[in-house]
Amino acid sequence: MRSNQEFYTYLQYSLYEAIAFFNFRIYIFGSEKTIKAIMFDSYCEKEVLKSIINSAHKGLTPAIKQAIHFFRQYERKIFIQPPQCDLSLYTNNEQKVLKELLLIQPGNTISYGELAAQCGFNGGARFVGNVMASNIIPVMFPCHRVIRSNGDTGNYSGGIKIKEFLLAWEKENEISSLNKEQYITQSMRIKNKSYC
């Protein structure tokens, strides 16, 4: 992600649907085949969110329906992989970091530095932090599972309270060992798949 203007242009004229997710409201932006962005109504850049919503059109697509299913399953403690997402705004290295997030199981966390090393970017904690800050598809690409090396939660585009809620909820509802293997298998398949 580059700038608010680029983000606005990218989502302008997209279709979107607003849904309740736990006690929050999220906006799911997409096309017929892909999810383009997920935004909490508490998004830090409120004017950007308002401008995007005013330029987009409310409506359901097959991809948006799949995204709604993803969030409903998540609320039911069923962790499935996300639908096809458009990562075209990201560089190859940024996409690599986002896809690596899929391997972090619900209930687990990783530090920015550990994620950087896992991606082959030793010393790249700041780079990973910037990728997390620019993640426009939160929860599906679970940047909330990335925390500071000292254990602090760090920032979140939807607000720290949402990040803390998601981490606590996932910890309480960790996937069973029976489903962990299936989750990892699905994650690896998606990680190796082109999302653009």
N, C-alpha and C positions, 0 to 999 in steps of 0.2 A: 504494500500500500504506500502511496506516495503523499497525497495531499487530500484535504477535505473536498477540494474542487474535483479532483480526479474521482474520488469516492462518489460524489454527487452525480457526476456525469455517468459513471459506471452503473449506478442504480436508477438513474432517471428513466422513466417510462417502464420500469419493471412492474411485475405484478407482485402483490404482497397480501399477506393475511396476518391479522393480529390475533393472538391467542393468549389465554391465561396459562402460565407455567408456574405451578405452585402458587405462591402469592404475588407473583410478578406478571408483567405483561411483556410479551415479546412480539416483534415484527419479523416475519419470515419473508424475505425477498427472493424471487426466483423467476426462472423462465420455464418453458415446457419441460426441459430435461435436467436442469441443474438448479441448485440452491446458490444464490449469489451473496446473501448476507443474512445474519441473524442479529437483531438489535434489541436490547432491553429498553424499556421505556425510560429507564433511569440513565440511559447513555449519557456520558459526560458532555458530549457536544450536542446539546439539546436543539440548538438552531439548525445544525446539520440534519438531525433526525427529522425535524419539522419540515425542512425544505424537501427532503427526499420523499417523505410521505405525501406532501402536496404535489409532487411531480410524478409519483407512481400511481398505479391503478390497483384498486382492491380486486382480488380474484384468486381463484384456486387453479393450480396446474397440477399435473401428476407429481412433479417434484415437490411442490409445496405440500401436497397431501401426504407424501412419504415423510416429509419433515415433521408434519403434525403427528404422524404415527410414531416417529422417533421420540418426540417429546412426551407423548402419552405413555409409551412403553417405559421411558426413563422414570416417569412419576410412579409407575407400578413396580419399580425395582427390576425391570427387565432391560438390560443394557445391550443394545443392538448397535450395529455399525450405521453410520449416517448414509443418507442417499447421496447420489452423485452431486459433487460441489464444484463450482467454478473457481479455480485458483489462478486464473490468468493474470490477475493484478500483481502476483508475486513472482520474484525471481526463482530460478531453479533451487538455489540454496535455501531461500525462504520456504519454498514448497517442501523441501526435504525436512525441515524442522517441523512444519505443520503435520506432515504425514507421520513423523516419528511420534507425535503426540498420541496417535491412535493406539500405540503400544502400551501406554500408561493405563493400567487397569483402574476402574473405579475403586475408590478407597485408598489408592496409593498416590504419592506425590514424588516429585523429582525437583532438584534445584536447577536454576538456569544454567549453571556451570556443568552439572551432570548431563543435562540434555544436550548442551553444546558438544561435550565430549562424545556422547552417544552418536551424534550426527557427524563426528569427525572434525569438529571445529574446536579443537583444544584452545582454551583461552577465549572462547567466543561467547561468554556469558552475556555480555552487553548486546551482542548481535541477537542472541536468542531472546533477550528481554525486549528488544525492539520488535522482533517478529511477534511476540506475544501481545505487545501493545497494539500492533496493527492487525491482529486477528479479527476479521469481520464475520467469522462463523464460529462464535464461542459455543461451548457445550458440545457441539458436534466435533469440533477440533478442540479438545478439552484443555485449553490454556489455563483454566482455573487449577489444574493439578500441578502447575509449575510454581514453585515457591522460592523464596530466598534461601541461601545456604545456611543462614542462622535460624531458620524455621519460621520466620515471619511470612505471612501470606503474600505480601507484595500487593501491587495494584491490580485493578480489573476494570475494563471499560464499562461494565454495568454497575460498578461500585463495589467496594470492598465487602460490604454486607452480603451481597449476592455470592461473591467468591467464598466467603466464610460459610455461608449457608450450604452451598453445593458441596464443599469439602466435608463438612460435618455430616450432611445427609448421606453422601457416598460412603463415608467411614462406617456409619451405622448400618448401612445396607450393602455392605461389601458382597461382591458376587461369590457364590459358592465355588469351591475348588473344582467341582464337576463342570461348571460353566466357564472356568478360567481358560481351559484349553481351547474351547470353542471360541471364546472371545479373542484369544491370541491368534488362532487360525484365521478368523475373519479379518482381524486387524492387519495381519501380514498380507492377505490377499488385496486389501484396499490400499495398503501402503505401496505395493508394487504396481498398482493400477494407475493409469493416467487419469487425472481428475479434471483436466482442462478440455 
